């Protein structure tokens, strides 16, 4: 199915604009018309256009000047010139200035439509190429791993909020997986096929943060030798995920609030407003309410982004997820290497540790363990000293659920995944075994 886009026709012949509006309108294409340069400028300030069909001769404006203006102000726009037979030289000059193509009057409507569709394909190709550079579309989204009540609640909230357009604030300690939740929201949303742009606000340079978010015009500040687009342009029609939003400079927060409230922004050094269509997600490990009270965070912005909050508990509060996370990392990190397993003694050490670095720390421990493992077996002896000491201080008793899960997994491995034989060995029915497999997440990837 063709993606929807918007076309602006600028021509002083009223009969022609009426014809275009009637004949070119389609479910995937919205057509607006203007009879003067002034009308065209007003429309481009209020709306976002993908293609402009522009007559070179207008009563109040020069077509070439409008061409340069539109290409400099409207992101990714392609301009198709309309000209008479006597203006071929001007049409050639327009091509040098960046016009996509030109049409000479009189022309056939089907020919016009072919040129418009080709111009739209170029717009799409440019956006796709840019998305590969700036977005996470090519990265396989990480799954939400775990069967704890906390994870079940998070999945429920993601399922409910993903189809909406409201901002989401994801909170939790560093390393708990806030980016994983953001990926889950995007991939379950209506914008799943559009770019997901991720930016950690802690990496923004304070002096250039406004430019990086909104873009800038040539000459807007020292060193701005050419115009540049910002994250708002890259995320158009997609999702913008601003991680560690509490690190965003206070002076930029008001501009971000304007984007959320009016869907408009200005590039640095630009007078005209641009319209944007983005879904915003935010994450922080700070208490933003405390930051507001301390004057370090914009109060109105806090209330605007805190429409829907998803809090992720630290790993120590949901240790029942650790065995599943371990299996997930063992599978993901081996990357074609021989299979690797973990002993029950090592698992007891993992369950007895408090994980101040949360899931990120667990992943690092498993990766280290795989490097040091002998014969594909991770024992407690290859774990970091702090985990072993902690494991020795704790009783290290596994829950009944963890023991049952581990035993079923081992029996299935022994029988090479044959459920009938596994059920016989366990002394349960095949139906009960299947239920346990689903309950414990033992279904093979």
C-alpha positions, 0 to 999 in steps of 0.5 A: 500500500502506498504511503500517504503524502501531501501535494501542493499545487501553486498556479494562478490559473484557477481552472487548472488548480480546480482540475488538479484538486479534483483529478489528483486527489486520492486515498493516499494523496491529499491535494492543496492549491494556491493561486499566488505566492503569498497563499503558497507561503501561508500554506507551507507555514501551516502544513507539511508538504512532500511534493510541490507543483509550482508554476514559474509565473505567478502574479506576485512572486517569482517561481525560482525564488519560491523554489529556493525558499521551499527547498530550504524550508520544507524538509525533503520536499521535491518541487516540480516546475510547471512552465510554458513552451517559451520558458524552457530556459527558466525551467532548466535554471530551476533544475540547476537550483534543485527542482525534481523535474519540469512539465510544459503546458499543455500536458496530459494528466496521466503524465503529471501523475507519473512525475508526481509519483516518481518524485514521491518515491525519491522523497521516500528513498531519501527518508529511508536512507536517513532513517538507516543512519539515525534510527533503530529500525534495522536493529532487532528490538530486544524482548521484554524477558521475564514472568514476574508480576512486575513484568506482566504489569509492564506488558499490560501497560505497553499493550494499552498505551502503544496504539495511542499517541500520548507521551510516555515517561519510563522511569527506573534505575539505570540498567533496568531496561527502559530502552527495551520498554521504549522499543516495545511501545514503538513496535506495537504502535501505528508508527512501527514501520516508521523510524524510531529515533533514540537520543540520550540527552546526557550526550547532548552538548549544552551549547548545541543541544537546541541545534541537534534537536531542532536543526539550524540555518546556515549562519545561525551561529559561529561554525554553522557553515551550512543548514542542517536538520535536527532530530525532529526532522529525522523522527517525522511520522515516527517516534522520538525517544529521549532517554535521560530527559532530566539531563536536557538543558533547562533553556531547551525544555521550553522549546520541547514543551512547544513541540508537544503542545503545538506540534511546531518548532523552529530551527535555530536562526529560522523565523518560520515555524515547521510542523512535525508529526512525531510520537514522543517517549521519555525515560529518566532515572531521576525523580523529576518531581524533585527536580521540578521543586529544585528548579532544575526541570520545567514544571509544565514540561514535567506534567506534559510528559508524565501523562502515562508513566511506566515504572520498571522495578530494579532487578533485585525486586524481581529476582524470579526473572533472573533465570529467564534473563540468563537463558536469554543472554546465553542464547543471544550472546553465543552468536554461533558459538557452542551452547553454554549452560550455567550450573545450579551453584552459579545460579544460586550466586546470581539469585543471592546478589542484589544487582546494583547495575540491574540487567545491564550488570547481569548481561556483563556477568553472563558475557564474562562467564561465557568467556571463562566457561570450560566445556560450555559450563558456567560455574560459580568459580568463574563469576566475579568475586562479589557474587561468590561472596554474596552467594556464600553469605546467603542460604541460596535456596531456590524457590519451588518454581525455580527448581521445577522450571530448571528440572523440566528444562534439563529433562527436555534437553536430555530427551532432545525436546521430545515432549512425550518422552519428557512427560513420561520421565517426569510422571506427568501428562503431555498436556500438563507438560505443555502447560508448564512449558508455556508457564515457565517460558521454555518454548524454544526460540 
